[in-house]
Amino acid sequence: MAQRQYRSDEIIGKIQEADVVFSQGMTVSHARRLRELEKEKARLGRAAAELMLEKLILQEAAGRNF
């Protein structure tokens, strides 16, 4: 199925609409929660990167031994 190609003015219009809706519905508690979730996402991303690095190191070490 072919994907629709959007024009840049359509994209900008949708972003502006979303901005208006978002600003009208965002309360202080929502903003605080969003900030907390963004911090948690960053922390989990760093943890995942560390685990992937450890996995690669272990795979490389195991590859030489076997």
JOHUUR-V597048 format. One record per residue. N is the residue number from 1. SS is DSSP state (~ for helix, > for strand, _ for the rest). Layout:
n={N | N}
ss={SS | SS}
This chain:
n={1 | 2 | 3 | 4 | 5 | 6 | 7 | 8 | 9 | 10 | 11 | 12 | 13 | 14 | 15 | 16 | 17 | 18 | 19 | 20 | 21 | 22 | 23 | 24 | 25 | 26 | 27 | 28 | 29 | 30 | 31 | 32 | 33 | 34 | 35 | 36 | 37 | 38 | 39 | 40 | 41 | 42 | 43 | 44 | 45 | 46 | 47 | 48 | 49 | 50 | 51 | 52 | 53 | 54 | 55 | 56 | 57 | 58 | 59 | 60 | 61 | 62 | 63 | 64 | 65 | 66}
ss={_ | _ | _ | _ | _ | _ | _ | ~ | ~ | ~ | ~ | ~ | ~ | ~ | ~ | ~ | ~ | ~ | ~ | ~ | ~ | ~ | ~ | ~ | ~ | _ | _ | ~ | ~ | ~ | ~ | ~ | ~ | ~ | ~ | ~ | ~ | ~ | ~ | ~ | ~ | ~ | ~ | ~ | ~ | ~ | ~ | ~ | ~ | ~ | ~ | ~ | ~ | ~ | ~ | ~ | ~ | ~ | ~ | ~ | ~ | ~ | ~ | ~ | ~ | _}
